[in-house]
Amino acid sequence: MRWNDLYVSGLGAHLPEREQTAEQAVAAGLYDAGRAEANGIRAVRVAGPDEPGPVMAAAAGRQAVARSRLDHDLFDLVLHGSMGHQGQDFWTPAHYVQGETVGGHGLAAEVRQGANSGLAAVELAASHLGSRPGATAALVTTGDAFALPYVDRWASDDQTVYGDGAGAMVLSSRPGFARVRSTASLSEPSLEPAYRGTRWTASPCESGGPADLSGRKQAWFTRHEGAYQEALELIGRRFGQVLERALDDAGTKLSRTQWFVHANVSEQIAEWGFYRPLGLDRARTTYDWGLDFGHMGGGDHIIGLNHLFESGRPRPGDLVVTVGVGPGFLWTAMVLEVLRAPAW
């Protein structure tokens, strides 16, 4: 979808102070040394007991709203994206975030699309603002804190290390520091079983141990000879399609863009999923920075964008591309045009 009057007015992030390095995790017997070398993640942030995902998301949201300089009563929508446990069962974290940031009585809802939660929420927020003439601003937040017994950040997924953190973005119909040129989303539900596993459960942690995401994926990807290669080809095809759609709607090509933000994934996934097939210059991404934070659930892309703009590197006229994917499978791509360097 091409957008003409949709802008990014604010970005924010909250990263816990406590750091745990991969070296420390290996020494403590929490992380396999071979996986540590192959994955390349150097460290993660670890949330404290008073920092569940929604609390961190609210902190990031307040920062983004303050940077936007938009009045609270202009916010018509709050969407909160996440991947893991949100600090309480039978609860609606989006309304907590709303109350702790902009307040009001607008629509507040939760988006659960795994690692693509943040960008999927941005796509929905863009559609909301674009279809309602009276709607001025929307706040999108993400927040995830991974902890036992629900998730083992070092071992639940052999190619992923989970770090804690939160991000926020303010979208507005009023001019901001960047214009959203386009967004696009595409699903492939035939791949959904890869993360489901082979049996249903009655409650979280029913087995008494953390989620075994590696085991679920291995069982499905090896269900017959050639299944893994078939899945990789389909994933690559859908990724290429959603990226091409967003670039076409933005009226540009990847070679004409200056920045690319993707999830904080392992070295092998980054190399074979992004850099080699797309010919990306790693220096034009946030990847090396992300190696010190790991995969922050649904927030990698928004937190990465926040870091990119805080670094002061994007210049007016630059184009920024970000693409996410989450279990389901759902891909979302966005193209931003930098209008000015934000004061912050």
C-alpha positions as CSV (number, residue, x, y, z in Angstrom):
1,M,0.0,0.0,0.0
2,R,1.3,3.4,-1.0
3,W,0.8,6.1,1.6
4,N,0.8,9.8,0.8
5,D,0.1,11.6,4.2
6,L,1.4,9.2,6.8
7,Y,4.4,10.1,8.9
8,V,6.6,8.8,11.7
9,S,6.6,11.5,14.4
10,G,8.4,9.8,17.3
11,L,10.4,6.7,18.2
12,G,11.4,5.4,21.6
13,A,13.0,2.4,23.3
14,H,13.6,0.9,26.7
15,L,16.5,-1.5,27.3
16,P,17.1,-2.9,30.8
17,E,20.3,-2.0,32.4
18,R,21.5,-5.5,33.3
19,E,23.5,-7.2,30.6
20,Q,24.4,-10.9,30.3
21,T,27.0,-11.8,27.8
22,A,27.2,-15.0,25.7
23,E,30.6,-15.7,27.3
24,Q,29.0,-15.5,30.8
25,A,26.2,-17.8,29.7
26,V,28.6,-20.4,28.3
27,A,30.7,-20.3,31.4
28,A,27.6,-20.8,33.5
29,G,26.5,-23.8,31.4
30,L,23.5,-22.0,30.1
31,Y,24.6,-21.8,26.5
32,D,26.3,-24.2,24.2
33,A,29.8,-23.0,23.1
34,G,29.3,-24.2,19.6
35,R,26.0,-22.4,19.2
36,A,27.5,-19.3,20.6
37,E,30.3,-19.3,18.0
38,A,27.9,-20.0,15.2
39,N,25.1,-17.6,16.2
40,G,27.4,-14.6,16.9
41,I,25.2,-12.9,19.4
42,R,27.5,-11.2,22.0
43,A,25.1,-10.3,24.7
44,V,21.5,-9.6,25.8
45,R,19.7,-7.3,28.2
46,V,17.9,-8.9,31.1
47,A,14.8,-7.3,32.6
48,G,14.3,-7.0,36.3
49,P,11.3,-8.4,38.2
50,D,9.6,-4.9,37.9
51,E,10.2,-4.8,34.1
52,P,7.7,-7.1,32.3
53,G,7.1,-6.4,28.7
54,P,4.2,-3.9,29.1
55,V,6.0,-1.8,31.7
56,M,9.0,-1.5,29.3
57,A,6.7,-0.8,26.4
58,A,5.0,2.0,28.3
59,A,8.4,3.6,29.1
60,A,9.3,3.4,25.4
61,G,5.9,4.8,24.5
62,R,6.3,7.8,26.7
63,Q,9.6,8.6,25.1
64,A,8.1,8.3,21.6
65,V,5.1,10.4,22.4
66,A,7.2,13.1,24.1
67,R,9.5,13.2,21.0
68,S,6.5,13.5,18.7
69,R,5.3,16.7,20.5
70,L,1.7,15.6,19.8
71,D,-1.0,16.2,22.4
72,H,-2.4,13.1,24.0
73,D,-5.9,13.8,22.9
74,L,-4.9,13.4,19.3
75,F,-4.1,9.7,19.7
76,D,-7.0,7.6,18.3
77,L,-5.3,4.2,18.5
78,V,-2.8,2.2,20.7
79,L,-1.5,-1.1,19.5
80,H,0.8,-3.2,21.6
81,G,2.8,-6.0,20.0
82,S,4.5,-8.9,21.8
83,M,5.8,-12.4,21.5
84,G,6.0,-13.8,25.0
85,H,4.4,-13.7,28.5
86,Q,3.2,-10.2,29.4
87,G,3.5,-10.3,33.1
88,Q,0.0,-11.6,34.0
89,D,-2.6,-14.1,32.7
90,F,-6.1,-13.1,31.6
91,W,-5.1,-9.5,31.2
92,T,-5.1,-6.9,28.4
93,P,-1.6,-5.2,28.3
94,A,-2.6,-2.8,25.5
95,H,-4.9,-1.0,27.9
96,Y,-2.1,-0.7,30.5
97,V,0.2,0.8,27.9
98,Q,-2.6,3.2,26.8
99,G,-3.2,4.3,30.4
100,E,0.5,4.8,31.1
101,T,1.2,6.8,27.9
102,V,-1.6,8.8,26.1
103,G,-4.7,7.8,28.0
104,G,-8.0,8.7,26.4
105,H,-10.7,6.4,25.1
106,G,-9.5,5.4,21.7
107,L,-9.1,1.8,20.4
108,A,-6.4,-0.2,22.2
109,A,-5.6,-3.7,21.1
110,E,-2.9,-6.4,21.3
111,V,-1.1,-7.8,18.2
112,R,0.5,-11.2,18.6
113,Q,2.5,-12.1,15.5
114,G,5.8,-13.3,17.0
115,A,8.9,-11.5,15.8
116,N,6.7,-9.5,13.3
117,S,4.4,-8.1,16.0
118,G,5.8,-4.6,15.8
119,L,5.7,-4.2,12.1
120,A,2.4,-5.9,11.8
121,A,1.0,-3.4,14.3
122,V,2.5,-0.6,12.2
123,E,0.7,-1.9,9.1
124,L,-2.6,-2.0,11.0
125,A,-2.1,1.4,12.5
126,A,-1.4,2.9,9.0
127,S,-4.6,1.4,7.7
128,H,-6.5,2.8,10.7
129,L,-5.2,6.3,10.2
130,G,-5.6,6.1,6.4
131,S,-9.2,5.1,6.6
132,R,-10.5,7.6,9.2
133,P,-10.3,11.2,8.3
134,G,-10.6,12.4,11.9
135,A,-7.8,10.2,13.2
136,T,-4.6,12.0,13.8
137,A,-2.1,9.8,15.6
138,A,-1.5,6.2,16.6
139,L,1.0,4.7,19.1
140,V,2.5,1.3,18.4
141,T,4.5,-0.3,21.2
142,T,6.3,-3.6,21.7
143,G,7.7,-5.2,24.9
144,D,9.0,-8.6,25.7
145,A,10.9,-10.1,28.7
146,F,11.9,-13.7,28.4
147,A,12.4,-15.8,31.6
148,L,12.2,-19.3,32.9
149,P,10.2,-21.5,33.2
150,Y,8.4,-20.2,30.1
151,V,11.4,-19.5,27.9
152,D,15.0,-20.3,28.1
153,R,16.6,-17.4,26.4
154,W,19.8,-19.3,25.6
155,A,18.4,-22.7,24.7
156,S,14.7,-22.7,23.6
157,D,15.7,-22.0,20.0
158,D,19.1,-23.2,18.7
159,Q,19.4,-20.3,16.2
160,T,18.0,-17.5,18.4
161,V,19.0,-15.8,21.6
162,Y,16.2,-13.9,23.3
163,G,17.0,-10.5,24.8
164,D,14.6,-8.2,26.7
165,G,13.5,-4.8,25.5
166,A,10.8,-2.6,24.2
167,G,10.2,-0.2,21.4
168,A,7.6,2.4,20.3
169,M,6.6,4.4,17.2
170,V,4.2,7.3,16.8
171,L,2.5,7.4,13.4
172,S,0.6,10.5,12.4
173,S,-1.2,12.3,9.6
174,R,0.7,15.4,10.5
175,P,4.2,15.9,9.1
176,G,7.0,14.2,11.1
177,F,10.7,13.5,10.6
178,A,10.0,10.6,8.2
179,R,7.3,9.8,5.7
180,V,5.9,6.3,5.4
181,R,6.1,5.7,1.6
182,S,4.6,2.2,1.7
183,T,3.8,-0.9,3.8
184,A,3.0,-4.4,2.6
185,S,2.1,-7.7,4.3
186,L,1.8,-11.2,3.1
187,S,1.0,-14.5,4.9
188,E,1.8,-18.1,4.2
189,P,-0.3,-20.3,6.6
190,S,1.0,-23.5,5.1
191,L,4.1,-22.9,7.2
192,E,2.1,-22.4,10.4
193,P,2.7,-26.0,11.7
194,A,6.5,-25.4,12.0
195,Y,6.0,-23.6,15.4
196,R,2.8,-25.4,16.6
197,G,4.3,-28.7,17.6
198,T,2.7,-32.1,17.5
199,R,0.2,-31.9,20.3
200,W,-2.0,-29.3,22.0
201,T,-1.5,-28.2,25.6
202,A,-3.9,-27.1,28.2
203,S,-1.8,-24.4,29.8
204,P,1.6,-22.7,29.4
205,C,4.6,-24.7,30.6
206,E,2.4,-27.8,30.9
207,S,5.4,-30.0,30.5
208,G,7.2,-28.3,33.4
209,G,10.0,-27.0,31.2
210,P,10.6,-24.1,28.8
211,A,9.2,-24.0,25.3
212,D,11.2,-26.2,22.9
213,L,11.0,-24.2,19.7
214,S,13.9,-26.0,18.1
215,G,12.3,-29.4,18.6
216,R,9.0,-28.2,17.1
217,K,10.7,-26.9,14.0
218,Q,13.0,-29.9,13.6
219,A,10.1,-32.3,13.8
220,W,8.2,-30.5,11.0
221,F,11.0,-29.5,8.8
222,T,12.2,-33.2,8.7
223,R,8.8,-34.8,8.3
224,H,9.8,-36.1,4.9
225,E,12.8,-35.9,2.6
226,G,13.1,-32.5,1.0
227,A,10.7,-30.8,3.5
228,Y,13.4,-28.4,4.8
229,Q,14.4,-27.3,1.3
230,E,10.8,-26.8,0.2
231,A,10.2,-24.6,3.3
232,L,13.3,-22.6,2.7
233,E,12.4,-21.9,-0.9
234,L,8.8,-20.9,0.0
235,I,10.1,-18.6,2.8
236,G,12.5,-17.0,0.4
237,R,9.9,-16.6,-2.3
238,R,7.3,-14.9,0.1
239,F,10.0,-12.7,1.6
240,G,11.0,-11.5,-1.9
241,Q,7.4,-10.9,-2.9
242,V,6.6,-8.7,0.1
243,L,9.8,-6.7,-0.2
244,E,9.2,-6.2,-3.9
245,R,5.6,-5.1,-3.3
246,A,6.6,-2.5,-0.7
247,L,9.4,-1.2,-2.9
248,D,7.1,-1.0,-6.0
249,D,4.5,0.9,-4.0
250,A,7.1,3.3,-2.8
251,G,8.3,3.9,-6.3
252,T,11.8,2.7,-5.7
253,K,14.3,-0.2,-5.9
254,L,16.4,-1.7,-3.2
255,S,19.6,-0.4,-4.8
256,R,18.3,3.1,-4.4
257,T,17.7,2.8,-0.7
258,Q,20.3,3.7,1.9
259,W,19.4,1.7,5.1
260,F,18.0,-1.7,5.9
261,V,16.7,-2.9,9.3
262,H,16.0,-6.5,10.0
263,A,15.6,-8.7,13.1
264,N,18.5,-9.5,15.4
265,V,19.1,-13.0,14.2
266,S,22.0,-15.4,14.1
267,E,25.0,-14.8,11.8
268,Q,24.0,-17.6,9.4
269,I,20.4,-16.4,9.0
270,A,21.6,-12.9,8.5
271,E,24.2,-13.9,5.9
272,W,22.0,-16.3,3.9
273,G,18.6,-14.6,4.5
274,F,19.6,-11.0,3.9
275,Y,23.2,-10.2,2.8
276,R,23.9,-12.7,0.1
277,P,20.5,-12.8,-1.6
278,L,20.0,-9.1,-1.5
279,G,23.6,-7.9,-1.9
280,L,23.2,-5.7,1.2
281,D,26.1,-3.7,2.7
282,R,26.2,-4.8,6.4
283,A,27.4,-1.3,7.3
284,R,24.0,0.1,6.1
285,T,22.1,-2.0,8.6
286,T,21.8,-2.1,12.4
287,Y,23.0,-5.7,12.6
288,D,26.3,-5.2,14.4
289,W,24.6,-3.1,17.0
290,G,22.0,-5.8,17.5
291,L,24.5,-8.4,18.3
292,D,24.7,-6.9,21.8
293,F,21.0,-7.2,22.4
294,G,19.8,-10.4,20.8
295,H,16.3,-11.0,19.5
296,M,13.9,-8.7,21.4
297,G,10.7,-10.5,20.5
298,G,8.3,-8.3,18.5
299,G,10.4,-5.2,18.8
300,D,13.7,-5.7,16.9
301,H,12.6,-3.5,13.9
302,I,11.2,-0.6,15.9
303,I,14.1,-0.6,18.4
304,G,16.5,-0.9,15.5
305,L,14.9,2.1,13.8
306,N,15.1,4.1,17.0
307,H,18.8,3.3,17.3
308,L,19.4,4.2,13.6
309,F,17.9,7.6,14.0
310,E,19.5,8.2,17.4
311,S,22.8,7.6,15.7
312,G,22.2,10.5,13.4
313,R,23.3,8.7,10.3
314,P,20.2,9.0,8.1
315,R,20.1,12.2,6.0
316,P,17.1,14.0,4.4
317,G,16.1,12.1,1.3
318,D,17.5,8.8,2.4
319,L,15.2,5.7,2.2
320,V,15.0,3.2,5.0
321,V,13.6,-0.3,4.4
322,T,12.6,-2.7,7.2
323,V,11.2,-6.2,6.8
324,G,10.0,-8.6,9.5
325,V,8.6,-12.1,9.6
326,G,6.9,-14.0,12.4
327,P,5.5,-17.5,12.9
328,G,2.3,-18.0,11.0
329,F,4.0,-17.1,8.7
330,L,3.5,-13.3,8.2
331,W,5.9,-10.9,6.5
332,T,5.6,-7.1,6.7
333,A,7.8,-4.6,4.8
334,M,7.9,-0.8,5.2
335,V,9.7,1.9,3.3
336,L,10.4,5.2,5.0
337,E,11.6,8.5,3.5
338,V,13.8,10.6,5.8
339,L,12.5,14.2,5.7
340,R,14.8,15.7,8.4
341,A,17.1,14.7,11.2
342,P,15.0,14.6,14.4
343,A,16.2,17.0,17.2
344,W,16.6,14.1,19.6
